[in-house]
Amino acid sequence: MALGVLLALVGLFRTAPLPQTTVPPGYVALVNQKGLLMSDFIAQTQVETSKPFAQTTPAERSKVLREMIDEELLVQRAMVLDIPETTNEVRGSLVSAVNAQVAAPVLAYVPSDAELRAYYEKYRQNYTGPGSMMLHDLVLHIGGFQNADQSATQAQADATEAVYQLRSGASLAYVMEHFGFVNSGRMDETEQLDFAAKLHLGDKLYAIAARMRDGEVSEPIQDRDGVHILVMVRHQFPKVADFAAVRDRVYLDFRAAASSRATQENLALLRTQAQILIAPGMAE
Amino acid sequence: MKSLVWLALVWLAGGAGAAVAADQSVSYSTWIVSGNMVTLRLTLPVREARHLVGSSVPVLTTDRLKEYVLQHVAVSSAAGSCPAIDQGYDLGQVDPLAVGPDLYGFELVYRCPTATGITLRDAVLFAERPQHVDFARIRTHGEVHEQLFTFSHQRLRLPDAAPVPEEAVSAFVRIGLLHAIEGAEGWCVVLAAVLLVRRWRDVAGVLIVLAFGYLVSLGLSASGWVLPRLPASEAFVGLLVGGLGAVLALREGPYRMRGLLVWASLLVLLGLTASIVHAPATALALLGGALLFAGVMRSAGAGAERGWLVLVGLFALLDGAVMASVLPPAQLSRHSLLRVLAGLDGGAWIIQSLTLAALAGLLWHFRARFVIAARAVLEDVCAAVLSGIGTFWLVSRLWT
């Protein structure tokens, strides 16, 4: 009978987690049973006093410990108030911290030159130097006050003839005067970097200019303000930089890509473990 | 005999409602009074919250509970009522807290026009569950004392220049009394004891064993060393009730050995099932129960008539432990915990002792006027019902 009572009691009761009444080794304090690490305390003291820990005074250490306990109390209070769930800034910090933690092992790996070079070869379009161009942009306006008689068909025919004459060696001034072309004003007759030329010319004209070589004359291009002819004076095409010249950039990009990959893998794992319900009519 | 069987079955069906042990409806609150500001932290077990708002979706439960809490707690002062202040951001007047997986927590801050004549009002759950108890910790003038909010005590006027007095032990005794009155298990144990005792000395023995069980429970709970495994403990109480019924039925009959084998086999079978479903502690408890039951029956057969007292003592121990299991979230100091436990256990013991003594006295008084056969029939019916209900509780509570 006694054995039965004993077995029953063992099965019916479990040991309760006893509160810690002394600070365990390796910790500097316990705040509501939550430990503050001695190593953190030493590091924090050194940072705050800019001295080796052994050279800090008891007063300095007390001040740092007090600050750490205050911080722990506030963090615990924040957890009770569920601030990580409700405050955007904290959520952002948490997301960054988790991503950094996930990426840490990846970032600790130092890639070899061969790996960097392979990455460079794969994404060499990211390492091109900017090109530049200098060109004339002529336009034959249609339907304006000064050219009310000019129809689109007539303008297109004139532009085709002008292109023919330019390609045959006629001077720019002659063609402009003879057919009524004017400078569009989009390019200021100076050499401009590609991005600036794209900005000034607009997407439609830039797409054609980007393929033109020195001295080349474009076909007539119909745009919103009339018929354009592009005359390329000088075109410096974008050039891929040497690996040696951009090695530092390649290294940083390699790490950023690895970090991003780790984050995505972590998210994929979390999604497989999560139950996500989306309201009807909504989609990710 | 057929009518007796039907009677027993009807009683058994009536006990089905108690498949789950009568849960103690409790909540916990902390009131911090600082000048004219009063901060309230209210904690509700998930079970109570769901009972209140009828939703199992945490988000909906939290929203509805915020509104409910705002309407059912209040603070007033000598200069009028104290409004709950808006806590900024998009929190409103009630800030939901993260206080653990089985609890809902809320924080409200009241600003009173004056710091005098402050009165706290807590009406949470009393309309829905009159037996509800809120364990309140009130901090005023640098001291913390425990108070109870109950159906009949929903307001508390705070002294202006002194801390709140401690709640009287009698309030906890009252809760213990109510627990014993509302608990069907206690009545079953008392009934079995009434039928098993033969003389006043036996009654005294039962009272001593009950007191011993509650004292051990008090010691264990106050020490904080162990906690009861709740579903298993509540199921084991069913085993004890069933065991007492079996002792009552079989102690003098010719089928003692057969009954012993059947009951012990049932317990071993349940234990094996529990171990298969990865509940080794429950399996151990059931194995212990089987050995205990066998021991009690053997002792009855060997002429030791009081072996069943062990079952009564174990009941008291488990009853006390189950009552104490609701107290940890109240975060009572050791001194307060002892007072509360003494009150709860004392209240339960008092009601069981008085009932036992009264029933035993009545039974012996009427025994002289009725034929012996009437008592035998009564014992048989009660034994069947206790065995049935106890077995039912044991099995149903094991798998809830």
Contacts between the chains, C-beta under 8 A, distances in Angstrom:
chain1	res1	chain2	res2	distance
A	1	B	291	7.2
A	1	B	292	5.9
A	1	B	295	2.8
A	1	B	296	6.4
A	1	B	298	7.9
A	1	B	299	6.7
A	1	B	307	6.8
A	1	B	310	6.3
A	2	B	295	7.8
A	3	B	288	7.6
A	3	B	291	5.5
A	4	B	288	4.8
A	4	B	289	6.8
A	4	B	290	7.2
A	4	B	291	3.1
A	4	B	292	3.2
A	4	B	293	7.4
A	4	B	294	7.3
A	4	B	295	5.5
A	5	B	288	6.8
A	5	B	292	5.8
A	5	B	310	6.5
A	5	B	314	6.8
A	6	B	288	6.9
A	7	B	284	5.6
A	7	B	285	7.2
A	7	B	287	5.7
A	7	B	288	3.0
A	7	B	291	6.4
A	8	B	236	6.6
A	8	B	284	7.8
A	8	B	285	5.0
A	8	B	288	3.2
A	8	B	289	5.6
A	8	B	292	6.1
A	8	B	314	7.1
A	9	B	288	7.4
A	10	B	281	7.8
A	10	B	284	5.9
A	10	B	285	7.7
A	10	B	288	7.3
A	11	B	229	7.5
A	11	B	232	6.6
A	11	B	281	4.7
A	11	B	282	6.3
A	11	B	283	7.2
A	11	B	284	3.5
A	11	B	285	2.9
A	11	B	286	7.4
A	11	B	287	7.6
A	11	B	288	5.9
A	12	B	228	6.2
A	12	B	229	5.9
A	12	B	232	5.6
A	12	B	233	5.0
A	12	B	236	5.7
A	12	B	281	7.6
A	12	B	285	5.0
A	12	B	318	6.9
A	13	B	220	7.4
A	13	B	226	4.2
A	13	B	227	6.8
A	13	B	228	5.7
A	13	B	229	6.8
A	13	B	321	7.4
A	14	B	226	6.5
A	14	B	227	5.8
A	14	B	228	8.0
A	14	B	229	5.7
A	14	B	281	7.0
A	15	B	225	6.6
A	15	B	226	5.8
A	15	B	227	7.9
A	16	B	224	5.5
A	16	B	225	6.0
A	16	B	226	5.7
A	16	B	227	4.6
A	18	B	224	6.7
A	18	B	225	7.2
A	19	B	224	7.9
A	79	B	98	6.3
A	80	B	97	5.1
A	80	B	98	5.9
A	80	B	99	6.7
A	80	B	105	7.5
A	81	B	95	6.5
A	81	B	97	6.3
A	81	B	98	7.5
A	81	B	107	7.7
A	82	B	96	6.6
A	82	B	97	6.6
A	82	B	98	4.2
A	85	B	98	7.5
A	86	B	89	7.3
A	86	B	91	8.0
A	87	B	89	7.7
